[in-house]
Amino acid sequence: MLLLATLPLALDGESVTSSNTALAVISVVSMVFGYLLLAALWYFVFSARARERRDKPNKRD
């Protein structure tokens, strides 16, 4: 998964000399990965459900 996120950085000058199809696919994958990361961040940190879990007192005490 991390490899897919860092792959566009590895293709710095490749699009000038070859077909742009691979670069377009990698760009789409990177954007989808970014949106999924933002959605996960919202769900696990900023959602009302996560806020309720943080506000609950600990049952161990």
Residue pairs with C-beta under 8 A, 6 or more apart in sequence:
1 33
4 26
4 29
4 30
4 33
5 30
5 33
7 26
7 29
7 30
8 23
8 26
8 27
8 30
11 22
11 23
11 26
14 22
14 23
15 23
43 49
43 50
44 50
